[in-house]
Amino acid sequence: MPARSTTSHPGAEARPAGVSASLHRGSVLEVALLSAGLVEELHPLLRQLSARDPRPRWQRAAAGAALLRAAATDPCRAMALAARERAVDGDVHVRADGADPDTLALRHALRVSSVLTAAGAAGRAPGAADAERYVREQLASAVLLGAEPDDLPGGRDEVDADVERVRRDATGGAGAAGGLAVVPGATPPASRPVRRGRVPLPDVLDGPGAWARAGELAGALLPGWARELFTPSPAGPDGEELREALLRLPPLEAAEGVRPRR
């Protein structure tokens, strides 16, 4: 019998599952967190926060996934994992010109949105009521990481609003998300907002074993506006091919015998 984790409590296995435990099954969660991390690179303040973390992207995603899974099943272990993440991030409460929400709330919204997007891409999209419940369940994990409860999105519409805020900050404009066109070196008309230049695509394919494939799929999950801001634009499968690729991913923690830092 495997030894119990020293951060678990005796009743951890009996904790009710909820929507989060269902959405966090399998390697789709790690892909979703990799994808959310890519979007962070497009936001000026979130990029600064991400730069504080010396770990490779695959290790960040592995640690984040471990925390989210523990938050749904084992609160004692989740507290220990969150303390380690806070030690890496330092002071995360950064606001653009004093505005709400702060960067940690925006990062949280990106992760929640990415998990729901990945679930849909894998053919496991929750219904509207379960999606709302998932957003509410994830408040606890964000508070563990140091977020202020009043800053956090309490429903799917507020998650979408925060993600839209990230898009506006990243693009420098408020145009429709689906119609963004970025042309390097072009001068926009005076009536249009100035958009930021293309951002070099971070190396998400440098992880061990199946993590390289997970990085490729993370790029495929990006919203269209984010994909257009990277250079080169991430390429990957879509539709049924993406669904099958996500479901075929092996457990990422076991890739080539590597055990991510917990």
Legacy VTK file of the C-alpha trace (Angstrom):
# vtk DataFile Version 3.0
C-alpha trace
ASCII
DATASET POLYDATA
POINTS 262 float
0.000 0.000 0.000
1.476 3.402 -0.931
2.393 5.675 1.931
-0.013 8.520 2.646
1.251 11.983 1.778
2.465 13.770 4.887
0.298 16.752 3.973
-2.907 14.730 3.705
-5.404 14.381 6.510
-7.167 11.067 7.342
-10.484 12.108 5.767
-9.074 13.487 2.542
-10.339 10.616 0.375
-13.890 11.099 1.643
-14.126 14.741 0.565
-16.980 15.316 -1.951
-15.690 15.466 -5.511
-17.595 18.329 -7.155
-17.195 19.598 -10.702
-13.515 20.479 -10.232
-12.445 16.894 -9.589
-14.132 15.834 -12.827
-12.611 18.626 -14.938
-9.160 18.093 -13.438
-8.911 14.418 -14.407
-6.262 13.480 -16.921
-3.576 15.483 -18.668
-5.989 17.992 -20.221
-5.563 20.080 -17.058
-1.810 20.482 -17.578
-2.377 21.457 -21.221
-4.916 24.067 -20.123
-2.461 25.590 -17.646
0.293 25.672 -20.262
-2.097 27.501 -22.585
-3.094 30.020 -19.905
0.595 30.634 -19.223
1.132 31.504 -22.871
-1.618 34.121 -22.724
0.075 35.619 -19.659
3.102 36.347 -21.839
0.994 38.752 -23.893
-0.052 40.890 -20.917
2.546 43.424 -19.733
2.011 42.961 -15.988
1.297 39.232 -16.051
4.492 38.758 -18.063
6.441 40.478 -15.279
4.849 38.182 -12.706
5.649 35.103 -14.786
9.282 36.211 -15.154
9.786 35.810 -11.387
9.342 32.052 -11.705
12.660 30.351 -12.604
11.057 26.982 -13.351
10.542 25.632 -16.874
6.996 26.067 -18.129
6.212 22.379 -17.830
7.169 22.403 -14.152
5.007 25.450 -13.504
2.061 23.684 -15.129
2.739 20.489 -13.182
2.846 22.381 -9.884
-0.301 24.334 -10.741
-2.164 21.160 -11.692
-1.108 19.450 -8.462
-2.460 22.387 -6.460
-5.778 22.514 -8.308
-6.311 18.780 -7.893
-5.464 18.931 -4.199
-7.770 21.911 -3.641
-10.686 19.754 -4.807
-9.842 16.715 -2.680
-7.238 17.422 0.022
-7.237 20.944 1.517
-4.283 20.291 3.839
-2.032 19.320 0.950
-3.394 22.193 -1.115
-2.329 24.674 1.576
1.218 23.308 1.533
1.415 23.447 -2.261
0.007 26.977 -2.328
2.631 28.128 0.182
5.360 26.919 -2.189
3.786 28.785 -5.112
3.520 32.004 -3.086
7.194 31.683 -2.182
8.029 31.684 -5.904
5.709 34.534 -6.888
6.389 36.939 -4.020
4.073 39.984 -3.888
1.546 39.326 -6.646
-0.858 42.197 -5.997
0.007 44.468 -8.902
-2.617 46.781 -10.384
-2.461 48.729 -13.606
-2.834 52.375 -12.588
-4.551 51.260 -9.402
-7.365 49.562 -11.314
-9.235 46.407 -10.373
-8.851 43.499 -10.729
-5.226 42.951 -9.847
-2.866 40.619 -11.660
-3.557 37.555 -9.525
-7.285 37.785 -10.260
-6.542 38.104 -13.972
-4.221 35.077 -13.860
-6.925 33.117 -12.059
-9.528 34.047 -14.678
-7.207 32.944 -17.479
-6.686 29.569 -15.838
-10.387 28.982 -15.189
-11.271 29.994 -18.730
-8.533 27.802 -20.185
-9.674 24.747 -18.209
-13.223 25.197 -19.504
-11.946 25.708 -23.058
-9.757 22.610 -22.850
-12.644 20.554 -21.487
-14.752 21.619 -24.459
-11.961 20.802 -26.907
-11.647 17.347 -25.334
-15.381 16.723 -25.697
-16.001 17.063 -21.969
-17.562 20.523 -21.793
-19.669 20.938 -18.639
-23.210 22.228 -18.878
-23.940 25.853 -18.062
-24.824 25.127 -14.426
-21.720 23.004 -13.869
-19.515 25.648 -15.506
-20.867 28.224 -13.041
-20.288 25.796 -10.192
-16.718 25.232 -11.371
-16.025 28.967 -11.276
-17.322 29.138 -7.698
-15.339 26.076 -6.627
-12.121 27.603 -7.927
-12.382 30.655 -5.674
-10.781 28.669 -2.862
-7.675 27.783 -4.869
-7.141 31.436 -5.827
-7.477 32.595 -2.223
-4.901 29.985 -1.191
-2.512 31.632 -3.644
-3.065 35.026 -2.040
-5.892 36.557 -4.067
-8.351 38.933 -2.453
-11.848 37.348 -2.580
-13.464 40.609 -3.691
-11.189 40.724 -6.757
-12.122 37.273 -8.009
-14.750 36.445 -10.641
-17.787 34.827 -9.073
-19.412 33.614 -12.276
-18.679 32.691 -15.867
-19.622 36.149 -17.147
-17.088 37.744 -14.787
-14.415 35.261 -15.898
-15.116 36.230 -19.494
-14.939 39.927 -18.579
-11.520 39.460 -16.959
-10.235 37.533 -19.981
-11.504 40.343 -22.195
-9.607 42.775 -19.973
-6.433 40.769 -20.614
-7.132 40.861 -24.353
-7.579 44.642 -24.320
-4.411 45.153 -22.293
-2.471 42.838 -24.595
-3.684 44.313 -27.873
-3.939 47.948 -26.819
-7.447 48.162 -28.228
-11.073 47.207 -27.686
-11.943 45.694 -31.055
-13.814 42.463 -31.482
-11.756 39.516 -30.241
-12.390 37.392 -33.292
-11.407 40.077 -35.802
-7.951 41.003 -34.581
-5.376 41.355 -37.330
-1.752 42.081 -36.438
0.531 43.279 -39.207
4.172 43.839 -38.152
5.345 47.365 -38.963
1.953 48.586 -40.124
0.712 52.005 -39.023
-2.940 51.867 -37.923
-5.321 54.628 -38.986
-5.773 57.448 -36.469
-9.314 56.231 -35.757
-8.078 52.826 -34.628
-6.255 51.986 -31.378
-2.554 51.257 -31.503
-1.941 47.536 -31.132
1.122 46.012 -29.595
3.716 44.301 -31.764
4.119 40.581 -32.193
5.537 38.663 -29.220
8.113 35.871 -29.648
6.451 32.535 -28.935
7.914 31.075 -25.719
9.432 27.623 -26.032
6.689 25.339 -24.773
8.126 22.256 -26.451
11.182 21.802 -24.230
9.614 19.531 -21.616
10.497 15.870 -21.121
8.566 13.131 -22.872
4.893 13.869 -23.489
5.258 17.407 -22.145
6.536 18.495 -25.566
3.294 17.285 -27.152
1.327 18.978 -24.385
3.048 22.258 -25.261
2.006 21.902 -28.891
-1.606 21.265 -27.883
-1.483 24.251 -25.514
-0.783 26.480 -28.508
-3.731 24.955 -30.341
-6.032 25.906 -27.448
-5.151 29.609 -27.611
-7.907 32.023 -28.594
-7.516 33.432 -32.081
-6.470 36.896 -30.919
-3.669 35.439 -28.786
-2.433 33.164 -31.547
-2.166 36.140 -33.902
-0.033 38.094 -31.432
2.672 35.426 -31.266
5.415 34.999 -33.802
5.581 32.432 -35.144
1.866 31.739 -34.695
1.342 28.494 -32.756
0.275 25.604 -34.946
-1.517 22.463 -33.906
-4.505 20.235 -34.537
-8.086 21.397 -34.218
-11.561 19.913 -34.131
-11.759 16.145 -33.859
-7.999 15.781 -34.265
-7.418 18.049 -31.262
-9.982 16.148 -29.200
-8.316 12.826 -29.914
-4.852 14.246 -29.248
-5.912 15.612 -25.866
-7.500 12.337 -24.841
-4.469 10.316 -25.972
-2.002 12.226 -23.801
-0.454 9.960 -21.145
-0.194 11.032 -17.496
2.305 13.874 -17.721
3.790 13.523 -14.250
5.156 10.129 -15.257
6.777 11.341 -18.467
10.179 9.678 -18.732
10.210 9.063 -15.011
10.306 12.784 -14.197
8.620 13.861 -10.975
7.772 17.583 -11.090
8.458 19.633 -7.983
5.443 19.622 -5.668
LINES 1 263
262 0 1 2 3 4 5 6 7 8 9 10 11 12 13 14 15 16 17 18 19 20 21 22 23 24 25 26 27 28 29 30 31 32 33 34 35 36 37 38 39 40 41 42 43 44 45 46 47 48 49 50 51 52 53 54 55 56 57 58 59 60 61 62 63 64 65 66 67 68 69 70 71 72 73 74 75 76 77 78 79 80 81 82 83 84 85 86 87 88 89 90 91 92 93 94 95 96 97 98 99 100 101 102 103 104 105 106 107 108 109 110 111 112 113 114 115 116 117 118 119 120 121 122 123 124 125 126 127 128 129 130 131 132 133 134 135 136 137 138 139 140 141 142 143 144 145 146 147 148 149 150 151 152 153 154 155 156 157 158 159 160 161 162 163 164 165 166 167 168 169 170 171 172 173 174 175 176 177 178 179 180 181 182 183 184 185 186 187 188 189 190 191 192 193 194 195 196 197 198 199 200 201 202 203 204 205 206 207 208 209 210 211 212 213 214 215 216 217 218 219 220 221 222 223 224 225 226 227 228 229 230 231 232 233 234 235 236 237 238 239 240 241 242 243 244 245 246 247 248 249 250 251 252 253 254 255 256 257 258 259 260 261
